[in-house]
Amino acid sequence: VQLQASGGGLVQPGGSLRLSCAASGFTFGYYAIGWFRQAPGKEREGVSCISSVDSNSYYADSVKGRFTISRDNAKNTVYLQMNSLKPEDTAVYYCAAPPVGYYCGADVELHVGDFGSWGQGTQVTVSS
């Protein structure tokens, strides 16, 4: 399983970025994919998740209404569209895959330990 996150960068508050998570080495359509982030000095936290079967999704309260997760199974890629970015969104963003069968419930908080395969992370900096 290989996951490659990209699309990070420096953006002003209120701006937008779209992160991509390209997957290879496994049957992508069978797996949910999650996005996590880790700010300096803080624990890694779950941001969003999209299921494999029906694309049901989860968002952390801190990003609801601003971030949108989507997937393109034909391209083996999951996207995280981030709008109205705030300085507190600054972090390294990681995509990760849980075991087959994991379902992203709308109200089910993500746990790092449930995700066994991780990409290398992409830096998002929101600053004026």
MDAnalysis code that builds the backbone (N, CA, C; Angstrom):
import MDAnalysis as mda
import numpy as np

u = mda.Universe.empty(384, n_residues=128, atom_resindex=np.repeat(np.arange(128), 3), trajectory=True)
u.add_TopologyAttr("name", ["N", "CA", "C"] * 128)
u.add_TopologyAttr("resid", np.arange(1, 129))
u.add_TopologyAttr("resname", ["VAL", "GLN", "LEU", "GLN", "ALA", "SER", "GLY", "GLY", "GLY", "LEU", "VAL", "GLN", "PRO", "GLY", "GLY", "SER", "LEU", "ARG", "LEU", "SER", "CYS", "ALA", "ALA", "SER", "GLY", "PHE", "THR", "PHE", "GLY", "TYR", "TYR", "ALA", "ILE", "GLY", "TRP", "PHE", "ARG", "GLN", "ALA", "PRO", "GLY", "LYS", "GLU", "ARG", "GLU", "GLY", "VAL", "SER", "CYS", "ILE", "SER", "SER", "VAL", "ASP", "SER", "ASN", "SER", "TYR", "TYR", "ALA", "ASP", "SER", "VAL", "LYS", "GLY", "ARG", "PHE", "THR", "ILE", "SER", "ARG", "ASP", "ASN", "ALA", "LYS", "ASN", "THR", "VAL", "TYR", "LEU", "GLN", "MET", "ASN", "SER", "LEU", "LYS", "PRO", "GLU", "ASP", "THR", "ALA", "VAL", "TYR", "TYR", "CYS", "ALA", "ALA", "PRO", "PRO", "VAL", "GLY", "TYR", "TYR", "CYS", "GLY", "ALA", "ASP", "VAL", "GLU", "LEU", "HIS", "VAL", "GLY", "ASP", "PHE", "GLY", "SER", "TRP", "GLY", "GLN", "GLY", "THR", "GLN", "VAL", "THR", "VAL", "SER", "SER"])
u.atoms.positions = np.array([
    [0.841, -1.191, 0.000],
    [0.000, 0.000, 0.000],
    [0.875, 1.239, 0.000],
    [0.670, 2.095, -0.970],
    [1.405, 3.363, -1.029],
    [0.426, 4.508, -1.187],
    [0.637, 5.527, -0.385],
    [-0.189, 6.721, -0.439],
    [0.713, 7.933, -0.572],
    [0.366, 8.826, -1.485],
    [1.174, 10.014, -1.753],
    [0.298, 11.240, -1.646],
    [0.532, 12.046, -0.607],
    [-0.223, 13.277, -0.437],
    [0.498, 14.432, -1.116],
    [-0.264, 15.324, -1.724],
    [0.314, 16.491, -2.381],
    [-0.696, 17.630, -2.374],
    [-0.234, 18.808, -2.773],
    [-1.126, 19.951, -2.910],
    [-1.017, 20.989, -1.821],
    [-0.170, 20.752, -0.835],
    [-0.006, 21.721, 0.223],
    [0.727, 22.964, -0.253],
    [0.789, 23.953, 0.615],
    [1.488, 25.179, 0.273],
    [1.169, 26.282, 1.256],
    [1.576, 27.488, 0.877],
    [1.334, 28.681, 1.697],
    [0.144, 29.437, 1.109],
    [-0.821, 29.757, 1.954],
    [-2.020, 30.449, 1.499],
    [-2.426, 31.471, 2.550],
    [-3.029, 32.544, 2.112],
    [-3.499, 33.564, 3.050],
    [-4.791, 33.127, 3.726],
    [-5.064, 33.659, 4.905],
    [-6.354, 33.350, 5.553],
    [-7.514, 33.667, 4.614],
    [-8.490, 32.766, 4.591],
    [-9.622, 32.901, 3.691],
    [-9.415, 32.246, 2.345],
    [-8.213, 31.814, 2.085],
    [-7.900, 31.191, 0.807],
    [-8.279, 29.720, 0.757],
    [-7.931, 29.088, -0.367],
    [-8.297, 27.689, -0.605],
    [-7.092, 26.888, -1.087],
    [-7.134, 25.612, -0.802],
    [-6.182, 24.643, -1.326],
    [-6.922, 23.343, -1.581],
    [-6.428, 22.559, -2.531],
    [-6.963, 21.223, -2.733],
    [-5.826, 20.218, -2.573],
    [-5.966, 19.364, -1.602],
    [-4.998, 18.298, -1.389],
    [-5.422, 17.060, -2.171],
    [-4.431, 16.312, -2.624],
    [-4.674, 15.053, -3.318],
    [-3.949, 13.928, -2.596],
    [-4.562, 12.769, -2.620],
    [-3.943, 11.562, -2.062],
    [-4.006, 10.497, -3.148],
    [-2.862, 10.219, -3.761],
    [-2.787, 9.220, -4.819],
    [-2.380, 7.888, -4.217],
    [-3.126, 6.844, -4.571],
    [-2.915, 5.530, -3.982],
    [-2.436, 4.535, -5.027],
    [-1.637, 3.576, -4.592],
    [-1.177, 2.510, -5.471],
    [-0.844, 1.289, -4.630],
    [-0.803, 0.150, -5.318],
    [-0.387, -1.066, -4.637],
    [-1.508, -1.831, -3.952],
    [-2.752, -1.361, -4.118],
    [-3.873, -2.087, -3.540],
    [-5.135, -1.737, -4.322],
    [-6.203, -2.487, -4.069],
    [-7.472, -2.249, -4.775],
    [-8.166, -1.070, -4.116],
    [-7.913, 0.093, -4.663],
    [-8.315, 1.361, -4.051],
    [-9.793, 1.416, -3.714],
    [-10.624, 0.912, -4.605],
    [-12.063, 1.031, -4.424],
    [-12.608, 0.288, -3.213],
    [-11.824, -0.584, -2.615],
    [-12.275, -1.351, -1.460],
    [-12.020, -0.622, -0.126],
    [-11.259, 0.470, -0.192],
    [-10.767, 1.086, 1.041],
    [-11.352, 2.475, 1.275],
    [-11.716, 2.729, 2.535],
    [-11.941, 4.104, 2.960],
    [-10.586, 4.804, 3.022],
    [-10.596, 6.116, 2.924],
    [-9.387, 6.914, 3.047],
    [-9.661, 8.056, 4.022],
    [-8.716, 8.300, 4.893],
    [-8.857, 9.385, 5.864],
    [-7.783, 10.438, 5.694],
    [-8.097, 11.639, 6.105],
    [-7.130, 12.738, 6.179],
    [-6.934, 13.104, 7.653],
    [-5.676, 13.237, 8.028],
    [-5.312, 13.662, 9.368],
    [-4.397, 14.874, 9.245],
    [-4.199, 15.571, 10.344],
    [-3.249, 16.673, 10.338],
    [-2.538, 16.742, 11.686],
    [-1.341, 17.288, 11.640],
    [-0.555, 17.426, 12.856],
    [0.154, 18.767, 12.843],
    [-0.210, 19.588, 13.803],
    [0.428, 20.883, 13.970],
    [1.617, 20.733, 14.917],
    [2.590, 21.635, 14.845],
    [3.748, 21.548, 15.732],
    [3.347, 21.491, 17.200],
    [3.882, 20.518, 17.916],
    [3.612, 20.387, 19.339],
    [2.272, 19.802, 19.693],
    [1.515, 19.376, 18.681],
    [0.182, 18.825, 18.940],
    [0.089, 17.389, 18.435],
    [-0.900, 16.680, 18.945],
    [-1.125, 15.319, 18.482],
    [-1.773, 15.323, 17.099],
    [-1.556, 14.231, 16.390],
    [-2.205, 14.071, 15.088],
    [-3.705, 13.912, 15.301],
    [-4.485, 14.614, 14.501],
    [-5.940, 14.568, 14.659],
    [-6.623, 14.237, 13.339],
    [-7.754, 13.572, 13.441],
    [-8.529, 13.236, 12.253],
    [-9.289, 14.432, 11.725],
    [-9.260, 14.619, 10.434],
    [-9.902, 15.752, 9.785],
    [-11.136, 15.317, 9.005],
    [-10.968, 14.289, 8.185],
    [-12.061, 13.858, 7.316],
    [-11.808, 12.440, 6.850],
    [-12.874, 11.801, 6.407],
    [-12.782, 10.411, 5.966],
    [-13.878, 10.167, 4.943],
    [-13.588, 9.320, 3.954],
    [-14.603, 8.970, 2.962],
    [-14.623, 7.465, 2.804],
    [-15.816, 6.894, 2.862],
    [-15.972, 5.453, 2.761],
    [-15.787, 4.978, 1.331],
    [-15.605, 3.682, 1.185],
    [-15.395, 3.101, -0.135],
    [-16.706, 2.807, -0.843],
    [-17.691, 2.310, -0.114],
    [-18.895, 1.775, -0.731],
    [-19.811, 2.876, -1.249],
    [-20.151, 3.814, -0.407],
    [-21.142, 4.826, -0.780],
    [-20.611, 6.243, -0.654],
    [-19.295, 6.368, -0.433],
    [-18.637, 7.673, -0.257],
    [-19.209, 8.467, 0.901],
    [-19.793, 7.770, 1.884],
    [-20.226, 8.466, 3.096],
    [-18.998, 9.109, 3.745],
    [-19.192, 10.259, 4.324],
    [-18.017, 10.976, 4.798],
    [-18.179, 11.503, 6.214],
    [-17.032, 11.767, 6.828],
    [-16.938, 12.322, 8.177],
    [-16.091, 13.591, 8.104],
    [-16.491, 14.573, 8.917],
    [-15.696, 15.788, 9.066],
    [-15.573, 16.135, 10.543],
    [-14.382, 16.513, 10.949],
    [-14.201, 17.043, 12.286],
    [-14.985, 18.353, 12.412],
    [-15.453, 18.643, 13.593],
    [-16.242, 19.862, 13.800],
    [-15.484, 21.114, 13.360],
    [-14.179, 21.085, 13.529],
    [-13.366, 22.265, 13.222],
    [-13.308, 22.590, 11.735],
    [-13.687, 21.633, 10.878],
    [-13.593, 21.875, 9.435],
    [-14.931, 21.753, 8.715],
    [-15.976, 21.382, 9.434],
    [-17.297, 21.235, 8.807],
    [-17.724, 22.529, 8.138],
    [-18.240, 22.396, 6.930],
    [-18.703, 23.550, 6.182],
    [-17.601, 24.253, 5.402],
    [-16.343, 23.883, 5.652],
    [-15.217, 24.508, 4.949],
    [-14.450, 23.517, 4.090],
    [-14.357, 22.271, 4.534],
    [-13.609, 21.244, 3.811],
    [-14.591, 20.270, 3.157],
    [-14.209, 19.758, 2.002],
    [-15.005, 18.758, 1.304],
    [-14.090, 17.642, 0.817],
    [-14.439, 16.421, 1.182],
    [-13.660, 15.266, 0.738],
    [-14.387, 14.592, -0.422],
    [-13.631, 14.078, -1.364],
    [-14.213, 13.366, -2.501],
    [-13.212, 12.328, -2.978],
    [-13.685, 11.395, -3.799],
    [-12.791, 10.376, -4.325],
    [-13.110, 10.101, -5.778],
    [-12.074, 9.754, -6.522],
    [-12.196, 9.348, -7.922],
    [-11.557, 7.972, -8.020],
    [-12.378, 6.936, -7.981],
    [-11.840, 5.579, -7.972],
    [-11.126, 5.243, -9.282],
    [-11.513, 5.860, -10.372],
    [-10.858, 5.612, -11.650],
    [-9.412, 6.119, -11.633],
    [-9.165, 7.127, -10.827],
    [-7.819, 7.709, -10.735],
    [-7.095, 7.300, -9.457],
    [-7.721, 6.444, -8.646],
    [-7.120, 6.013, -7.376],
    [-6.705, 7.213, -6.529],
    [-7.574, 8.196, -6.446],
    [-7.217, 9.443, -5.777],
    [-8.368, 9.943, -4.913],
    [-8.002, 10.450, -3.742],
    [-8.940, 11.132, -2.861],
    [-8.511, 12.588, -2.766],
    [-9.475, 13.475, -2.755],
    [-9.203, 14.911, -2.690],
    [-9.764, 15.505, -1.404],
    [-9.106, 16.541, -0.924],
    [-9.623, 17.316, 0.193],
    [-9.607, 18.781, -0.223],
    [-10.776, 19.288, -0.548],
    [-10.917, 20.695, -0.907],
    [-11.060, 21.506, 0.371],
    [-10.159, 22.438, 0.573],
    [-10.141, 23.231, 1.801],
    [-10.387, 24.693, 1.451],
    [-11.515, 25.205, 1.913],
    [-11.883, 26.595, 1.677],
    [-11.904, 27.375, 2.988],
    [-11.928, 28.680, 2.869],
    [-11.993, 29.561, 4.049],
    [-10.952, 29.169, 5.090],
    [-9.741, 28.982, 4.624],
    [-8.678, 28.498, 5.513],
    [-8.348, 29.512, 6.594],
    [-8.014, 28.974, 7.763],
    [-7.681, 29.779, 8.937],
    [-6.255, 29.471, 9.380],
    [-5.621, 30.376, 10.089],
    [-4.269, 30.083, 10.585],
    [-4.209, 28.790, 11.405],
    [-5.280, 28.469, 12.110],
    [-5.280, 27.243, 12.916],
    [-5.371, 25.969, 12.086],
    [-5.550, 26.104, 10.776],
    [-5.497, 24.942, 9.882],
    [-4.061, 24.587, 9.498],
    [-3.118, 25.415, 9.888],
    [-1.713, 25.149, 9.580],
    [-1.257, 23.854, 10.228],
    [-0.730, 22.951, 9.410],
    [-0.315, 21.632, 9.891],
    [0.271, 20.851, 8.722],
    [0.869, 19.720, 9.050],
    [1.201, 18.733, 8.030],
    [-0.021, 17.832, 7.887],
    [-0.468, 17.672, 6.665],
    [-1.649, 16.866, 6.382],
    [-1.235, 15.519, 5.819],
    [-1.819, 14.468, 6.368],
    [-1.520, 13.102, 5.959],
    [-2.791, 12.408, 5.479],
    [-2.643, 11.575, 4.458],
    [-3.738, 10.680, 4.124],
    [-3.359, 9.278, 4.598],
    [-4.370, 8.490, 4.895],
    [-4.137, 7.176, 5.474],
    [-5.264, 6.229, 5.100],
    [-4.945, 4.952, 5.099],
    [-5.926, 3.927, 4.776],
    [-6.104, 2.978, 5.953],
    [-7.349, 2.694, 6.307],
    [-7.646, 1.702, 7.337],
    [-7.786, 0.330, 6.691],
    [-8.020, -0.707, 7.462],
    [-8.276, -2.025, 6.863],
    [-9.548, -2.027, 6.023],
    [-9.644, -2.992, 5.122],
    [-10.857, -3.157, 4.320],
    [-12.047, -3.350, 5.257],
    [-13.156, -2.712, 4.917],
    [-14.352, -2.842, 5.727],
    [-14.607, -1.671, 6.652],
    [-13.616, -0.831, 6.830],
    [-13.806, 0.352, 7.686],
    [-14.823, 1.282, 7.033],
    [-15.735, 1.785, 7.844],
    [-16.794, 2.668, 7.325],
    [-16.703, 4.016, 8.012],
    [-16.705, 5.076, 7.222],
    [-16.605, 6.420, 7.766],
    [-18.000, 6.914, 8.153],
    [-18.341, 6.764, 9.413],
    [-19.619, 7.268, 9.888],
    [-19.569, 8.769, 10.079],
    [-20.658, 9.424, 9.771],
    [-20.694, 10.885, 9.827],
    [-20.383, 11.420, 11.215],
    [-20.695, 10.641, 12.234],
    [-20.492, 11.099, 13.606],
    [-19.459, 10.271, 14.347],
    [-18.642, 9.531, 13.610],
    [-17.647, 8.660, 14.223],
    [-16.272, 9.296, 14.112],
    [-15.747, 9.725, 15.237],
    [-14.442, 10.387, 15.265],
    [-13.345, 9.445, 14.780],
    [-12.381, 10.003, 14.069],
    [-11.276, 9.203, 13.559],
    [-10.223, 8.984, 14.634],
    [-9.623, 7.787, 14.609],
    [-8.544, 7.467, 15.534],
    [-7.322, 7.030, 14.734],
    [-6.175, 7.593, 15.067],
    [-4.945, 7.282, 14.354],
    [-4.691, 5.788, 14.332],
    [-4.953, 5.111, 15.426],
    [-4.662, 3.685, 15.539],
    [-5.484, 2.790, 14.634],
    [-6.584, 3.325, 14.089],
    [-7.424, 2.528, 13.181],
    [-6.902, 2.538, 11.753],
    [-5.890, 3.356, 11.488],
    [-5.370, 3.518, 10.130],
    [-3.944, 2.992, 10.088],
    [-3.719, 1.958, 9.272],
    [-2.422, 1.292, 9.290],
    [-1.463, 1.714, 8.211],
    [-1.954, 2.356, 7.159],
    [-1.092, 2.739, 6.035],
    [-1.132, 4.250, 5.876],
    [0.047, 4.857, 5.829],
    [0.132, 6.322, 5.832],
    [0.980, 6.839, 4.694],
    [0.587, 7.991, 4.159],
    [1.418, 8.716, 3.205],
    [2.421, 9.578, 3.943],
    [3.233, 10.333, 3.187],
    [4.349, 11.054, 3.788],
    [3.980, 12.430, 4.319],
    [2.825, 12.970, 3.997],
    [2.403, 14.266, 4.508],
    [2.736, 15.411, 3.576],
    [1.899, 16.439, 3.623],
    [2.122, 17.661, 2.849],
    [1.831, 18.854, 3.757],
    [2.711, 19.849, 3.709],
    [2.618, 20.991, 4.623],
    [1.600, 22.004, 4.104],
    [0.703, 22.414, 4.992],
    [-0.237, 23.495, 4.708],
    [0.042, 24.613, 5.699],
    [0.331, 25.795, 5.188],
    [0.590, 26.945, 6.037],
    [-0.370, 28.061, 5.663],
    [-1.140, 28.511, 6.648],
    [-2.105, 29.587, 6.429],
    [-1.608, 30.804, 7.194],
    [-1.174, 31.797, 6.445],
    [-0.560, 32.959, 7.080],
    [-0.625, 34.153, 6.137],
    [-0.743, 35.334, 6.725],
    [-0.709, 36.546, 5.915],
    [0.705, 37.102, 5.855],
])
